[in-house]
Amino acid sequence: MSLIDPREAELRKKPDYRGSSVALTATLLSGLGALLAVAVLGFGAGGLFDQVRVMSVNSVFGNWETHIPVAARGLAIPLGILGTILLLGLYSKWNHRYTGRSDHFAILGPLTIVLIGLTLGVWASTTMWVEPDAVGVALDPKFGDDEPWDAGAWILYTAKWWLPGILAVLTVLSLVARFIGLRARKRDAAR
């Protein structure tokens, strides 16, 4: 019978990665992978949003096709979600091994990585969004009964500007909060 606590024995078996280049490399690679996975998710979500948008701004007789293929949207969303979950888990694991603390992220937190990826992915998808048949009116070429857009159609039409803009503002706020938190943590450590 051993007098050593089993948890302590397991900790002694694990190598110490605190500050190691292996942990830093694994943290950076998994963080970049997570960023890419979230960008793919954002691209797929932006493509899905474009499908809803184009159905709202065009009439029943108008064009409802988007430039983002259905297969790309259909694969981007589940693969983006799965990749995000797996790679953010790895990012957290290796980041905590690198810092030696489980309550602190050395570089960026997962929320900031998600916001950066979503901003980039959604912005990339908005560059491919379809223009409506006519701005301000849903054309009816069959019966000539054109319908002016309501407020919802105008909001969806302008989403190509405000959607990536809101995500960009949230990303900047997250980065600012991160650096303010780092500065406060350094100030507290100096005391």
C-alpha positions in Angstrom: 0.0 0.0 0.0 1.3 3.4 -1.0 1.2 6.5 1.1 1.1 8.8 -1.9 -2.2 10.3 -2.9 -3.3 8.7 -6.3 -4.0 12.2 -7.7 -0.5 13.3 -6.7 1.0 10.2 -8.3 -0.8 10.9 -11.6 0.5 14.5 -11.5 4.0 13.3 -11.1 3.7 11.0 -14.2 2.5 13.9 -16.4 5.3 16.0 -18.0 5.3 19.7 -17.0 4.4 21.7 -20.1 4.4 25.1 -18.3 6.1 27.6 -20.6 7.3 24.9 -23.0 7.6 25.4 -26.8 5.6 22.2 -27.4 2.6 23.6 -25.5 2.9 27.0 -27.1 3.0 25.4 -30.6 0.0 23.2 -29.8 -1.8 26.2 -28.5 -1.2 28.3 -31.5 -2.0 25.6 -34.0 -5.2 24.6 -32.3 -6.2 28.3 -32.0 -5.6 28.9 -35.7 -7.5 25.7 -36.5 -10.4 26.8 -34.3 -10.4 30.2 -36.0 -10.6 28.6 -39.4 -13.4 26.2 -38.2 -15.4 29.2 -36.9 -14.8 31.1 -40.1 -16.2 28.1 -42.1 -19.2 28.1 -39.8 -19.7 31.8 -40.3 -19.5 31.4 -44.0 -22.1 28.7 -44.0 -24.4 30.7 -41.7 -23.9 33.7 -43.9 -25.0 31.6 -46.9 -28.0 30.4 -45.1 -28.9 33.9 -44.1 -28.5 35.0 -47.7 -31.1 32.3 -48.8 -33.6 33.7 -46.3 -32.7 37.3 -47.3 -33.2 36.7 -51.0 -36.5 35.0 -50.5 -37.7 38.0 -48.5 -36.6 40.8 -50.9 -37.7 39.1 -54.1 -41.2 38.2 -55.1 -42.4 34.6 -55.6 -41.7 35.0 -59.3 -38.2 36.4 -58.7 -34.8 34.7 -58.4 -34.3 32.8 -55.2 -30.9 31.3 -56.0 -27.8 32.4 -54.2 -24.2 32.3 -55.3 -23.2 30.2 -52.3 -24.0 26.5 -53.3 -26.3 24.5 -51.1 -23.6 21.9 -50.7 -21.2 24.5 -49.3 -23.8 25.7 -46.8 -24.9 22.2 -45.9 -21.3 21.1 -45.2 -19.9 24.3 -43.7 -22.3 24.5 -40.8 -22.0 21.0 -39.3 -18.3 20.7 -40.1 -17.7 24.2 -38.7 -19.6 23.3 -35.5 -17.7 20.0 -35.0 -14.4 21.6 -35.8 -15.0 24.5 -33.5 -15.9 22.2 -30.6 -12.9 19.9 -31.1 -10.3 22.6 -31.8 -11.4 25.0 -29.0 -11.2 22.0 -26.6 -7.7 21.4 -27.7 -6.9 25.1 -27.6 -8.1 25.3 -24.0 -6.2 22.1 -23.0 -2.9 23.2 -24.4 -3.3 26.8 -23.4 -3.9 25.7 -19.8 -0.9 23.4 -20.0 1.2 26.3 -21.3 0.2 28.7 -18.6 0.0 26.0 -15.8 -3.3 27.5 -14.7 -6.8 26.4 -15.5 -8.4 29.8 -15.0 -6.3 31.9 -17.4 -5.8 32.0 -21.2 -2.3 33.2 -22.2 -3.2 34.6 -25.7 -6.9 35.0 -26.5 -9.9 33.5 -24.9 -12.3 31.2 -26.8 -15.0 33.9 -27.2 -12.6 36.2 -29.0 -11.5 33.5 -31.3 -15.1 32.7 -32.1 -16.0 36.3 -32.7 -13.0 36.8 -35.0 -13.8 33.7 -37.0 -17.5 34.6 -37.3 -16.7 38.1 -38.4 -14.3 36.8 -41.1 -16.6 34.0 -42.3 -19.8 36.1 -42.4 -17.9 39.0 -44.2 -16.6 36.6 -46.8 -20.1 35.2 -47.4 -21.6 38.7 -47.8 -19.3 39.4 -50.7 -21.1 36.6 -52.5 -24.6 37.6 -51.6 -27.1 38.0 -54.5 -28.4 41.4 -55.3 -32.2 41.6 -55.4 -34.2 41.8 -58.6 -35.0 45.4 -57.8 -34.1 47.6 -54.8 -37.1 48.7 -52.8 -39.7 46.6 -54.5 -40.6 42.9 -55.0 -41.2 42.7 -58.8 -44.1 40.7 -60.1 -43.5 40.1 -63.8 -46.5 37.8 -64.3 -49.3 40.1 -63.0 -47.6 43.4 -62.7 -48.6 43.7 -59.0 -45.2 45.0 -57.6 -45.0 45.2 -53.8 -42.9 47.8 -52.0 -40.6 46.4 -49.4 -41.6 46.5 -45.8 -39.2 47.4 -42.9 -38.2 43.7 -42.6 -37.1 43.5 -46.2 -35.1 46.7 -45.9 -33.4 45.3 -42.8 -32.5 42.0 -44.6 -31.3 43.9 -47.6 -28.9 46.1 -45.6 -27.7 43.0 -43.6 -24.7 42.8 -45.9 -23.4 45.9 -44.1 -24.7 45.7 -40.6 -24.3 42.0 -39.9 -20.5 41.9 -40.4 -20.3 45.4 -38.8 -22.0 44.2 -35.6 -19.7 41.2 -35.4 -16.7 43.4 -36.0 -17.7 45.7 -33.2 -18.3 42.8 -30.8 -14.8 41.4 -31.8 -13.2 44.8 -31.0 -15.0 45.0 -27.7 -13.8 41.5 -26.8 -10.2 42.3 -27.7 -10.4 45.6 -25.7 -11.8 43.7 -22.7 -9.1 41.1 -23.0 -6.3 43.6 -23.0 -7.9 45.6 -20.1 -8.1 42.3 -18.2 -4.5 41.5 -18.9 -3.4 44.9 -17.7 -5.5 44.6 -14.5 -4.0 41.1 -13.9 -0.5 42.4 -14.3 -1.2 45.4 -12.0 -2.6 43.0 -9.3 0.4 40.7 -9.7 2.7 43.6 -9.2 1.1 44.5 -5.8 
